[in-house]
Amino acid sequence: MHQAIQVKFEFLGAVFMQQEEIIEGYYGASKGLKKSGIYAKLDFLQSATGLILALFMIAHMFLVSSILISDEAMYKVAKFFEGSLFLKAGEPAIVSVVAAGVILILVVHAFLALRKFPINYRQYKVFKTHKHLMKHGDTSLWFIQALTGFAMFFLASIHLFVMLTEPESIGPHGSSYRFVTQNFWLLYIFLLFAVELHGSIGLYRLAIKWGWFKNASIQGLRKVKWAMSVFFIVLGLCTYGAYIKKGLENKDNGIKTMQEAIEADGKFHKE
């Protein structure tokens, strides 16, 4: 009897040791490693920068979609961000400062997020196997977020650089000129889907990770996430179409340079 019990405990011990070896094989770490709080701090910083960027993009989408109301409405929004409440004609340099701040936050967020990317083929195979075995919706969402985040780092950087160096070109005529004549429509269609998917998935994962809505179910949060994705993608496509339409009108009206487009926007300014 005692021998049977001893054999059973030895068997269970061997199973647990095997499980630890499997875990060590996945992560390349053992339980003997010294714990550090730096990883938790970096994780919090990644979440904080992600939240700031997500909220900024929500506000940004509503503001650029003001062209759906009228050209003048979009011009007033652009001037508002140039400090028109305090400066009569506005100061485009203010937009450059905001763009520089967003670039800085984007770089920090991307650097922190890269910690969790598979950095070699072995890690990618581990993730792929895990994804296949788990068949978990949130794991698939993380993969989509990783892909869109990687794309955003390059696509958003181009857009932000233009906002940083040419803030005076933001307006119904100037922005639509950039869309059509300068062929930014190709960049913006990919950026639209990348931003909206990445942002909505990110907010969903943050809500679960930090327990913001404890009374809400995961299924309920997923519905909200997909509702946000659909809403902002539809709003973005409508806005995208409005800028394309305006850009084509610019061509018909003989606007051939960005300077002429900026001058056309200046006509909305009331002395």
N, C-alpha and C positions, 0 to 999 in steps of 0.2 A: 504493500500500500504506500509506504513512505517512498519507496524507490519510484513508483509510478508518479507520485506528486512531484518528486525532484526532477524527473525526466520532463514532466509537463512545464515546470518553471524554466528549465533550461531551454526548452523549445520556444517558449514565449520570449525569453531573453534574446535568443538568436533572431527571432522575428523583429523585435524592436531594434536591434543592432543593424539588421538589414535595412529597415526603414530609414534609420539615421544615415546609413551609407548612401541610400537613394537620394535623400535630401541633399547630402554633401555633394553628390554627383551632379545634381541639378544646379546648385548655387555656388559650388566651389568653395564652400565655407564649412567650418565645423563649429560645434557648440562651445568649443574651448576658446574661441576668439573673444577678445576683449570688446565689451559693448561701448558704444559711443553715442552721445546725444546729438552729434553734428548732423547725422542723417535725418533725424526728426526735424531739426531746424531748417535744413535744406528743403525738406518736403513741405514744411509750412511756407517757406519763401516761394517755392514753386506754385503752391496753391494761391498765395496772395497775389503774385504777379499775373497768374492766369485769370483770377477774378477781375483784376483791374482791366486787363485787356478785353475780357469778355463784355464787361459793362461798357467800356469805351466803344466797342464795335456795335453794341445795341444802340447806343446814343448816336453813333456815326451813321448807322443805317437810316434812322429816323430823320436825321438832319439832311443827308444827301437826297433823300426821297422827297424833300420839300419842293423839288422841281415838278413833282406831280401836281402840286397846287398851282404854281405859276413860276415863271422865270424870275419875277420880282421877289417872290418869297424866297427862292433859293439864293438870290443875291443878298437879301437882308440877313439870311442865316450866315452866309460867308463873311459878311461885314461884322456881324455880331462877334464872331471868333477873332476878328481883327481888333476888337476892343472899341467898336463904334459907339458903345454907350458912354465911353469916357473920352475917346478921340473922334473928332468930327468925321474925318475921312477914313479912320481905321488905320491900323499899322500891320501890314502883312508879316512883319518879323515876328509878331506874336504867334502866328501859325507855325512859323519855323521852329520856335521854341517848343511848342506843343509836340510837333513832329519829332524833334530831337529826343524829347522825353519818352515818347512812345517807342521810338527805336531802341532806346536804352533798356526799357522794360522788356521789350520783345527779345533782345539779345540775352538778357539775364534769364528770362523764362525758358528760352530755347536751350541755353547752356545747362540749366537745371534739369530740363526734361530729357536731355540726351543721356543722362545717367541711367535712365530706365530703358533705353533702346538696346536691342541686341547689337553688340559691337563686332561680332564675328559670326561665321557660318554655324559654329557649334551652338552658340546661344540662340540663333534663329531657329535651328532644328529643335532645340528644347522648347522654345515658345510654340512652334508649329505643332509639335506633338501634344503639348499641354492644351492648346486650342482645340485640337482634333478630339482628344480624349474627354475634355470637359464639356464641349459643345454648349458653352455658356454665352448668352447674349452679350453680357458686359465685356467679356474677353474680346469678342468680335468688335464691339464698339471701341475698345482701347486700340485695336489694330487700325481701325479707320481713323481714329484721332491721331495716331502716330504718323500715318501716311499724309493726312491733311496738314498736320503740323510741320512736317518736313517740307511740303510744298509751299506752305505759307511763309516760311522763313525766307525763301527766295522771292516769291511773288510779292509779298507785302513789303519787303525791303525796297523793291523797285518803286512801288507806289509812294512809300514814305519818303524816299530820297527826292522824288519829284516835288512832294509837298514841302520838303525842307528847303529845296533850292529855288522853287518857283511858286511861292505862296500867293503872289499877286495874280496868278493865272486861274485861281479858283473862282468860279462864277458860272452862270448858265451857258454863256457863250464860250468862255475859256475852257471849261471842263468838257463840254461837248465837242469842242475842236480837238481836244486831246483824245477823246474817245474815237472819233471818226478819222480825222485827217492824219493824226499821228499814230493811228492804228493801235491804241491802247485797249480797244474793245476785246482783243484776243487775250490780253493779260487779265482784264477785269472779269471775264466770264469764268475763268478757272479760279480766280481769287474769290469770287462770290460764293461758289459752292464750297471751297476749302474753308473759308472763314465761318460760314453759317453752320456747317457740319461740325467743324472743330469746336466752335464756341458753344453750341448747344450740348454736345456730348460732354464737353469740359464742365459746364455748369451742372449737368446731371450727375456726373461722377463726384464733383465737389459736394453736392447736396447729400449724397450717400456717405461719402467719406467723413464729413464733419458733422453729420446728423442734424442738418439745419431744419428738416421737416420730419420730426420723429413720429408724428401721427399719420404721415402719408406712407402708403405702401410703395414698394419698388415698382410695381406695375403702374401705379398712378403717376409716379415720377417719370417713368418711361413715356407715358402718354403725353405728359406736359412737354418732355424733351422733343418728341416727334412733332407735336403741335408747333413748338417754337421753330423747329427746322423748316417745316412747311411754310409757316407764316412769313419768316424772314427771307426764304428763298423766293417765294412768290412776290413779296414786296421788292426784293432786289431785282428780280427779272423785269418787273414793271418799271422800276427806276432806270434800269439798264436800257430798256426800250425807249424811254423818254429822252435819255441822253443821245442815243443813236439818232432818233428823229430830229432832235435839235441840231445835231452835228450835220446832218444832211441838209437841213434848212440853211445852216451857215454857208455851205457850199453854194446853194441856190442864190443866196443873198450876196455872193461875191466876197465872202470873208476868206482870205487866202493865207493869212499869217496869224500866229498867236497874238501878236501885238494888236492887230485889227480886232481880234476876238475880245481882248482885254478892254480895248476902247469901246466896243459895243456894250460890254458890261457896265462901263463907267457911265453910260447914259441913264442907268437906273438911279444913280446917285443924285439926291436932291440937295442943292446948295441951301 
